[in-house]
Amino acid sequence: MDSAALEPTLYTVKAIFILDNDGNRLLSKYYDPDLYPSMKEQKNFEKNVFNKTHKADNEIAFLEGMTIVYKSSIDLFFYVVGSAQENELMLMAVLNCLFESLSQMLRKNVEKRTLLDNMDGVFLVVDEIIDGGVILESDPQQVIEKVNYRCVSEQAYGFVLFDYITGNMEGQGERRQLL
């Protein structure tokens, strides 16, 4: 076997993608340009992965010389792809971080509709976990803090409504300036 292929590298993740119940792509990022260079090849690979994994109860699959870890939730399938020599535990840590971060961001409502409504935040979470195939973070709490994904306007309106209902007019001027 080629010794260069077995040398340790920081580029551990080859691809990450999220598919719906029908195997349709909702999000995908390929970090190795030589792996599947065209959109057609990527979608074909995703279709093969989905067909192999959507009915299985496993957490790991080997397909086309790739190590694939995956998880399903309601109507979504989350996949992290690495090379055949990649450490499955590292890939699983990335997958768990992605799922837990999205779960916190989406308030435990990890389903297709909510994911599509918050796609900008989903891309931020993915970019915070992996950059160019290099794992940057595996702690969901740190990812959420870095992304800082909070809807400030909803919280501010909640305070104004609470103050209006309780008749508390102190600090109204300060909160109006925040809005």
Residue pairs with C-beta under 8 A, 6 or more apart in sequence:
5 85
6 85
10 133
10 134
10 135
11 31
11 32
11 132
11 133
11 134
12 82
12 86
12 87
12 90
12 91
12 133
12 134
12 135
13 31
13 80
13 81
13 82
13 91
13 94
13 130
13 133
13 134
13 135
14 30
14 31
14 32
14 35
14 66
14 81
14 82
14 83
14 133
15 28
15 29
15 30
15 31
15 32
15 35
15 36
15 42
15 79
15 80
15 81
16 27
16 28
16 29
16 31
16 79
16 80
16 81
16 94
16 98
16 126
16 130
17 25
17 27
17 28
17 29
17 46
17 79
17 81
18 25
18 26
18 27
18 28
18 76
18 77
18 78
18 79
18 115
18 122
19 25
19 26
19 46
19 50
19 76
19 77
19 79
20 26
20 75
20 76
20 77
20 112
21 54
21 75
21 76
21 77
21 112
23 46
23 47
23 50
23 51
23 54
25 43
25 46
26 76
26 112
26 115
26 116
27 119
27 122
27 123
27 126
28 42
28 46
29 126
29 130
30 36
30 42
31 130
31 132
31 133
32 133
36 42
36 44
36 45
45 64
46 79
48 63
48 64
49 61
49 63
49 68
49 70
49 79
49 81
50 77
52 61
52 63
53 61
53 68
53 70
53 77
53 79
54 72
54 77
59 69
59 70
59 71
59 92
60 67
60 68
60 69
60 70
60 88
60 92
61 68
61 69
61 70
62 68
62 84
65 83
65 84
66 81
66 82
66 83
66 84
67 81
67 82
67 83
67 84
67 86
67 88
67 91
68 79
68 80
68 81
68 82
69 79
69 80
69 82
69 88
69 91
69 92
69 94
69 95
70 77
70 78
70 79
70 80
70 95
71 77
71 78
71 95
71 96
71 99
72 78
73 99
73 110
73 111
74 110
74 111
74 112
75 111
75 112
76 110
76 111
76 112
76 115
78 95
78 98
78 99
79 95
80 91
80 92
80 94
80 95
80 98
81 91
82 88
82 90
82 91
90 135
93 135
93 138
94 129
94 130
94 135
94 138
96 138
96 140
97 129
97 137
97 138
97 139
97 140
97 143
98 125
98 126
98 129
99 110
100 140
101 125
101 128
101 129
101 140
101 143
101 144
101 147
102 110
102 115
102 122
102 125
103 110
103 140
104 140
104 141
104 144
105 118
105 121
105 122
105 125
105 144
105 147
105 149
106 114
106 115
106 118
115 122
121 147
121 149
124 147
124 149
125 143
125 144
125 147
125 149
128 136
128 137
128 143
128 146
128 147
129 135
129 136
129 137
129 138
129 143
130 136
137 143
137 146
153 179
156 175
156 178
156 179
157 179
159 175
160 172
160 175
160 176
160 179
162 168
163 169
163 171
163 172
163 175
